[in-house]
Amino acid sequence: MSAATLDRPPSPNADSLHPRKPSRLEEHRRILSRPEFDRLAGPVRGSTLSVLQVNVGKWCNQTCRHCHVDASPARTEAMSHETAHAVLDLLDRVPEFVTLDLTGGAPEGHEVFRFLVDGAKKRNRAVIDRCNLTILSEPGHEDLAEYLASREVQVVASLPHFAASRTDAQRGNGVFDRSIAGLRRLNELGYGTRLPLHLVYNPSGLFLASPQAELEREYRQVLRTRHGIEFTGLYALNNLPVSRFLENLVRTNRLEDYLATLLDAFNPATLDGLMCRHMVSVGWDGHVWDCDFHQMLELAPSVPMTVSDFNPDLWRTRAIATAAHCLGCTAGAGSSCGGSLS
C-alpha cells in the first residue's frame, strides 16, 4: 500500500460536450470550500501525536439522521486483516500513540475489531470503543459487553439526549430504550464506576451544544433518577455540516443560517486543542486523514500517507487542510472527539 494509490476524484473534461456531473462528495467539498475559517483562524499546523483513531468500516446497525459517516446496514466498506496488521505495526513504530480509538459505523460489528483491541492491549495501549449502545443487543453480539469489560476498553457511547423522543427522532424508533438497556448492562459490569464510560451529546437542531458541565449535570440527574444509570462523564459535540446533515441544511435552505451561527460563535481559544492537531485519522482502507470529517469528505491532507508509510515527523509539522465545516470545531466551547475544547 502506498500514498500514491490515494484515490482522487477525476477532473472534469473541459472539452467534453457532456461534462461529467460532479459526484456527491465533490459537490459537498465545493459547498464547503469557503474562506471564512481561514480568515478567522489563519493557517493550522500539526502539533503532537497522541491518539490513533481508526475507522474500521461503514457498516452500522443504525441509520442516523445526522451521521457524518453515512453509515447504515447497507454499507459494505470494511477494513481488511492486512490493513489491521498495518495499524498494529504503526503502533509499534510510533510510541507517541498512547491510545487506539476505534470508530465506524458500528466498529464492533466488523471482523477486525477484536483483533485490533487485543493487539493494542498487548502493546499496552489504551483502547476506546465508540459505541452506539444498540449493538450490545444485536444478534451475534450478546457477549460484546463482557468482552469490552474483560479488556478494560474505554467506552464512549452515543446518547443524543436523555429524552426518549429526542433520541429516537435522531436515531430511530426504539433506540432510546435499547440504549438504556445497554447502559444498564455496562453498569452491571463496572462501567461508570470502575471502568470509564463517557456519553456523547449532540444537538438535534441548528444550535450549538450547551455548556458541557451543565449538560453533564442534567444527564446525570435524569439518568440516575429515572433509570439508575451511572456514567463517568459527558462529551458535548457540535454538529458539523457534513454528509447527511449538510444535505439537510442545503435541502431546507438553512446552510447559510447555520454557518452564520458557527461564525458568530468562533472562539480562538479552541485552536490549540483542535483534534486534527493531535489525532491521526485512519480510514478503513488504510489511508490517513487530518480528521474523521475530512475522511468522510475525502478532503485530502497536504502530505498524503497510509498506515504503511506514515511519517510522524512530516505529519506533526504539516499544514492542515481546512474548509467551512471546521467552524463547527471552533464554535462556542469548541468540539472534538473528546468533547469541549475550552
GIDAJO-V494850 format. One line per field, one symbol per residue. ss: DSSP state (h for helix, s for strand, l for the rest). phi: phi as a letter, one per 20 degrees, with the letter a starting at -180 (. if undefined). burial: I if it has 16 or more other C-alpha atoms within 10 Angstrom, else O. A space follows every 10 residues. Layout:
ss->???
phi->???
burial->???
This chain:
ss->llhhhlllll llllllllll lllhhhhhhh hhlllhhhhh hlllslllll ssssslslsl llllllllll lslllllsll hhhhhhhhhh hhhlllllss ssslllhhhl llhhhhhhhh hhlllsssss sllhhhhlll lllhhhhhhh lllsssssll lllhhhhhhh hlllhhhhhh hhhhhhhhll slllslssss ssllllllll lhhhhhhhhh hhhhhhhlll llssssslll llhhhhhhhh hlllhhhhhh hhhhlslhhh hhhlhhhlss ssllllsssl lhhhhhhlll lllllsllll lhhhhhhlsl lllhhhhhhh sllllsllsl ll
phi->.cffegfcff ffefeffcgf fgfgffffff feecegfffe emfdcfcddb cdeceeqdfb eccefdffem fafefdfbfe ffffffffff ffecfffecd ddcbkeffed gegfgfgfff ffemdfcdde demfffdfgn cfefgffgff elffdddfbg aeegfffffe dognffffff ffffffggeo fncedfcdec dcfdbebeff gfffffffgf fffffecmed bfacdddeee fclfffffff feldffffff ffffdgcffe ffegffeccd ddefenfdcf affggfelef ffcgbcffdf dfffffdfee fcbfffffed emenbbfdnf db
burial->IOIOOIOOOO OOOOOOOOOO OOOOIIOIIO OIOOOIIIOO IOOIOIIIII IIIIIIIIII IIIIIIIIII IIOOOOOIII OOIIIIIIOI IOOOOOIIII IIIIIIIIII OIIIOIIOII IOOOIIIIII IIIIIIIOOO OOOIIOOIIO OIIIIIIIII IIOIOIIIII IOOOIIOIII IIIIIIIOII IIOOIIIIII IIIIOIOIII OIOOIIOOII IOIOOOOOII IIIIIIIIII IIIIIIIIIO OOOOIOOIIO IIIOIIIOOI IIIIIIIIII IIIIIIIIII IIIIIIIIII IOIIIIIIOI OOOOIIOIII IIIIIIIIII IIIIIIIOII II
